[in-house]
Amino acid sequence: MPFPSLPHPSRPLLAGLGLLLVLVCTLASQIPLPAPGTTQQENFDLLGTSATAALPTGWRFTAPGDLTVRWDDPTNLLATSAQASSGSPTVGGRYNWGQSAADRAPGVMSSSGQPSPVSLLAWFQNTLEVPVAQVDLTFDYERYRINTTAAAITFHHSADGVNWTAATAGDSGAFAPGPSAYGFGAPVSTVARSVSLPGLDLAPGGSLYLRWTFDTGGANSQGLGLDNVSLATTAVPEPAGLALVGGAAALGVAWARRRRRRSGAEADLTEESNRGAFPR
């Protein structure tokens, strides 16, 4: 016996519930921007030592060789594909690098089967009640393998996860090639970067997407990671015009109060004068 179809009124309800579930999952995937005077930090240490470690909420990799970078690309990936804390790994992939089990950094090492570039993306949202004028970031690039192919990481930001603006202060610069060598007790080298993104005027509910693009060549790739991301915000200051209007309004209120007090005093003097002229 065929299963009976649902009554007609239930179908829109289920469709609405499905849409709501998608919306909730989407909203849950972004990282709230920190309030002014505080910082949002990510050191990736909760990745552990799994080869297929899930990235933190609000982070994702693009597919190998992806040149059209979009946050909502269905080929993006939410986990690493390899890990290394020791040894001499040569397989290309999305790496969970580590100096130890408790000090991790997501990154990339390419190969003929894992082409370059690969981008690491993050999505932040202004959940504050005030617009954000500027975001200031610091982060570290860590090199876990040096090899004979030159490598570099570039930094971009976006308001929609599609159209990107370069912020060259966040670029790594060239990682010079050399004979194959590894660094796990401490990275082969670390590059610290500090970047300011002024003039954002990011309204409440607005989004900020960040992008680190790893260009590691193909074969004989270097192994690079991102670590210790810290982000702070500056709120949009009160417009000067509103401050003047507020000051003028306060002045008007004070003037009105003074006039009422003066009128009351004059009325009292008139009453006293009348009493003297017309005694009861």
VMD Tcl script that draws the C-alpha trace (Angstrom):
set ca {
  {0.00 0.00 0.00}
  {1.58 3.34 -0.96}
  {2.36 5.74 1.83}
  {-0.29 8.49 1.87}
  {0.82 11.94 0.83}
  {0.91 14.64 3.45}
  {-2.07 16.97 3.72}
  {-1.59 20.07 1.63}
  {-1.18 22.55 4.58}
  {1.80 20.54 5.94}
  {3.94 20.93 2.85}
  {4.54 24.70 3.18}
  {5.18 24.18 6.88}
  {7.90 21.60 6.22}
  {9.39 23.79 3.51}
  {9.45 26.71 5.94}
  {11.09 24.59 8.63}
  {13.73 23.44 6.14}
  {14.48 27.03 5.15}
  {14.70 28.02 8.82}
  {17.15 25.16 9.50}
  {19.37 26.27 6.61}
  {19.25 29.87 7.88}
  {20.15 28.84 11.44}
  {23.07 26.72 10.21}
  {24.30 29.60 8.06}
  {24.08 32.15 10.87}
  {25.88 29.77 13.24}
  {28.91 29.55 10.94}
  {30.25 33.08 11.35}
  {32.51 34.48 14.07}
  {31.21 37.49 16.06}
  {33.45 40.54 15.85}
  {34.82 41.52 19.27}
  {33.55 44.61 21.05}
  {35.88 47.63 21.01}
  {38.51 47.26 23.72}
  {38.51 43.44 23.48}
  {40.09 40.96 21.05}
  {38.99 37.84 19.18}
  {41.78 35.25 19.10}
  {42.29 31.96 17.30}
  {45.40 29.82 17.87}
  {43.97 26.62 16.29}
  {45.33 24.49 19.13}
  {42.03 22.58 19.41}
  {42.77 20.94 16.05}
  {44.64 18.26 17.97}
  {46.68 15.77 15.97}
  {44.00 14.37 13.68}
  {44.80 14.26 9.97}
  {41.17 15.16 9.26}
  {40.74 17.82 11.94}
  {37.64 20.01 11.64}
  {38.49 23.68 11.29}
  {37.07 26.09 13.91}
  {33.62 27.53 13.27}
  {33.77 30.26 10.65}
  {36.85 28.88 8.85}
  {37.25 26.88 5.61}
  {39.69 25.93 2.88}
  {39.14 26.37 -0.84}
  {39.67 23.41 -3.15}
  {43.20 22.88 -4.52}
  {43.96 25.14 -7.47}
  {40.82 27.28 -6.97}
  {41.37 30.72 -8.53}
  {37.76 31.94 -8.20}
  {37.60 32.30 -4.44}
  {34.09 32.49 -2.94}
  {33.05 31.88 0.64}
  {29.88 30.06 -0.50}
  {31.60 27.81 -3.07}
  {30.22 24.28 -2.52}
  {33.66 22.79 -3.22}
  {35.15 24.50 -0.15}
  {36.36 22.20 2.60}
  {35.90 22.31 6.38}
  {38.71 20.00 7.52}
  {42.37 19.22 7.00}
  {43.52 16.22 4.96}
  {46.92 15.55 6.56}
  {48.83 16.26 9.76}
  {52.47 16.50 10.69}
  {54.21 17.09 14.00}
  {57.37 15.15 13.16}
  {59.02 13.18 10.40}
  {59.43 14.09 6.73}
  {56.00 14.35 5.10}
  {55.92 14.76 1.31}
  {52.24 14.21 0.46}
  {50.42 17.36 -0.63}
  {47.25 18.50 1.11}
  {45.53 20.76 3.62}
  {47.79 20.36 6.62}
  {47.27 20.34 10.36}
  {50.82 21.36 11.22}
  {52.12 21.27 14.77}
  {55.11 22.07 16.92}
  {53.51 19.74 19.45}
  {50.15 18.08 20.08}
  {48.96 21.27 21.77}
  {50.36 23.89 19.35}
  {48.73 23.66 15.91}
  {48.48 25.66 12.70}
  {46.38 24.92 9.59}
  {48.14 25.32 6.28}
  {49.15 23.87 2.95}
  {51.77 21.81 1.15}
  {51.06 21.26 -2.53}
  {51.98 18.44 -4.92}
  {51.15 17.32 -8.43}
  {47.87 15.88 -7.14}
  {47.16 18.84 -4.81}
  {47.76 21.91 -7.00}
  {48.38 25.44 -5.76}
  {46.96 27.87 -4.77}
  {44.76 27.05 -1.78}
  {43.08 29.75 0.33}
  {42.14 29.67 4.00}
  {39.01 31.76 4.62}
  {37.31 33.20 7.73}
  {33.91 34.88 8.10}
  {33.30 37.49 10.81}
  {30.02 39.32 11.47}
  {29.28 42.56 13.30}
  {26.89 41.40 16.03}
  {27.42 44.63 17.97}
  {24.87 47.45 18.23}
  {27.26 50.00 16.71}
  {28.98 50.26 13.31}
  {32.63 49.19 13.12}
  {35.01 51.68 11.54}
  {38.25 49.67 11.60}
  {39.58 46.20 12.23}
  {43.16 45.57 13.35}
  {44.74 42.14 12.97}
  {47.93 40.34 13.91}
  {48.89 36.83 12.82}
  {51.89 34.59 12.20}
  {52.98 32.69 9.12}
  {54.92 29.56 10.04}
  {57.14 27.51 7.71}
  {57.33 23.82 8.62}
  {59.11 22.66 5.49}
  {61.60 24.45 3.27}
  {62.00 23.09 -0.27}
  {63.27 24.01 -3.72}
  {60.10 25.79 -4.96}
  {59.53 29.42 -3.94}
  {56.36 30.16 -1.94}
  {54.33 33.09 -0.60}
  {51.02 33.90 1.13}
  {48.84 36.89 0.20}
  {46.11 38.50 2.32}
  {42.72 39.90 1.20}
  {39.44 41.02 2.77}
  {35.86 41.29 1.50}
  {32.41 42.49 2.53}
  {30.58 39.73 0.61}
  {32.97 36.79 0.33}
  {33.11 37.21 -3.46}
  {34.82 40.52 -4.29}
  {38.21 40.77 -2.61}
  {40.48 43.70 -1.74}
  {44.21 43.10 -1.31}
  {45.80 44.25 1.94}
  {49.48 43.89 1.12}
  {50.60 44.66 4.68}
  {49.37 41.17 5.46}
  {51.37 39.42 2.74}
  {54.14 37.10 3.83}
  {56.67 38.13 1.23}
  {58.72 35.43 -0.48}
  {59.72 32.29 1.36}
  {63.04 31.65 -0.33}
  {63.64 28.10 -1.59}
  {66.38 25.81 -0.30}
  {67.29 22.18 0.20}
  {64.47 20.13 1.74}
  {64.38 20.47 5.54}
  {61.72 20.36 8.27}
  {61.07 22.19 11.52}
  {58.66 20.74 14.08}
  {60.18 21.45 17.48}
  {60.09 25.02 16.18}
  {59.14 26.19 12.68}
  {61.93 26.69 10.14}
  {60.91 30.36 10.18}
  {58.06 32.58 11.41}
  {56.80 35.81 9.82}
  {54.67 38.07 12.04}
  {52.24 40.47 10.39}
  {50.12 43.39 11.67}
  {47.35 44.77 9.44}
  {44.84 47.60 9.83}
  {41.65 47.73 7.75}
  {40.34 51.31 8.12}
  {37.23 52.87 6.59}
  {35.07 49.74 6.80}
  {31.93 51.41 8.20}
  {30.60 47.94 8.91}
  {26.97 48.26 10.01}
  {25.42 45.96 12.63}
  {24.76 42.66 10.89}
  {27.43 43.34 8.27}
  {30.09 40.79 7.34}
  {33.86 40.80 7.01}
  {35.56 37.94 5.17}
  {39.30 37.32 5.42}
  {41.42 35.34 2.98}
  {44.94 33.95 3.19}
  {46.04 32.50 -0.18}
  {48.89 29.97 -0.06}
  {50.87 29.90 -3.31}
  {53.24 27.00 -2.82}
  {53.95 26.06 -6.44}
  {53.48 22.40 -7.32}
  {56.02 19.65 -6.74}
  {58.86 20.23 -4.28}
  {56.53 22.43 -2.24}
  {57.29 24.23 0.96}
  {54.98 23.58 3.93}
  {53.33 26.74 5.33}
  {50.81 27.41 8.09}
  {48.78 30.23 9.70}
  {48.76 30.73 13.47}
  {47.89 33.12 16.33}
  {45.24 35.23 14.61}
  {44.11 38.15 16.78}
  {41.48 40.72 15.81}
  {40.32 43.99 17.43}
  {37.73 46.57 16.38}
  {37.19 50.33 16.55}
  {33.61 51.67 16.56}
  {32.46 54.45 14.24}
  {32.65 57.68 16.30}
  {29.52 59.74 16.88}
  {29.05 62.10 13.90}
  {30.03 65.71 14.67}
  {26.67 66.92 13.39}
  {24.77 64.79 15.86}
  {27.01 65.99 18.64}
  {26.27 69.63 17.69}
  {22.54 68.92 17.53}
  {22.72 67.27 20.91}
  {24.63 70.23 22.34}
  {22.15 72.71 20.87}
  {19.24 70.73 22.27}
  {20.82 70.69 25.73}
  {21.41 74.45 25.50}
  {17.78 74.99 24.48}
  {16.51 72.96 27.43}
  {18.70 74.93 29.83}
  {17.50 78.24 28.34}
  {13.86 77.18 28.62}
  {14.33 76.20 32.27}
  {16.01 79.51 33.02}
  {13.17 81.40 31.34}
  {10.58 79.50 33.36}
  {12.45 80.30 36.59}
  {12.66 83.99 35.61}
  {8.95 84.08 34.73}
  {8.09 82.50 38.06}
  {10.21 85.04 39.94}
  {8.56 87.95 38.07}
  {5.11 86.57 38.88}
  {6.00 86.42 42.58}
  {7.15 90.06 42.52}
  {3.92 91.15 40.83}
  {1.83 89.37 43.45}
  {3.75 91.02 46.27}
  {3.31 94.42 44.62}
  {-0.41 93.93 44.26}
  {-0.72 92.99 47.89}
  {0.95 96.27 48.86}
  {-1.25 98.39 46.57}
  {-4.51 96.74 47.57}
  {-4.32 95.72 51.22}
  {-7.02 93.36 52.41}
}
mol new
graphics top color blue
foreach p $ca { graphics top sphere $p radius 0.5 }
foreach p [lrange $ca 0 end-1] q [lrange $ca 1 end] { graphics top cylinder $p $q radius 0.2 }
display resetview
